[in-house]
């Protein structure tokens, strides 16, 4: 029972964390819309959430240890951070900037709405748990 409760709360906790990270990435894109040669970045939210909750986690690249003095490790994305990718612009600008303000604004607002919805759902779940723990009167 506790495992199911923890998994349910963990899902929305991870979703909120990733939404906040994506909001920062999108805000950075918007802030640099006039910076020459700035490349817009984003990440696939669904894949990042799957990896964060352990659903279809794709491990980082494994590094071969071919000598006793080598340090074992893993490749990119072993820290749990979402893998940022560059956006392909629909219409590249002359100064090399790939930020499309229309796309950025839509994604920013969409992400903000999903963040509020996830926050509301998590709050409702916690409120329901608190009510279930209250003694009857």
Steps between C-alpha positions, in 0.01 A plus 500: 500500500776741598690408182202590283453827687868583468501414129196720437646798682843438345354519149360849550808610693724395210262657249507833686879491520534434127240765415701755700820401319328525163359841594856620567621369165212667314551826691867491403402459136264797520757714681757429228269555205716792377840345576693426180585131448291390801359151447157430651487193723230278646448144620240232446289518815343155463833320464652701785206414728518131407871501584444690826239258633694198376249386239709473187823630633770498238836475668789723400771365278708246683870575504746216452771459759788360295775570750519461878572874535180605323212637701169324442212727412202554283441728208270793446175533688606287795417789736124477448484834323288510185698484177480840333481506123528783251188601312494496125368840390216522249652816359862570600601860553793674339681547830496124579242524780255207495243634750149518352310723742159365397605142577670604824197694627262214424728243666557730798127547562423132438766399750372756754144365468617142547706608801192658663290193422760263648526722807121502542478121465779446752334744742166322462664163567664630816174662611318170447760314704470749783121461502532121503727518806260722699284324759127488441291751692 
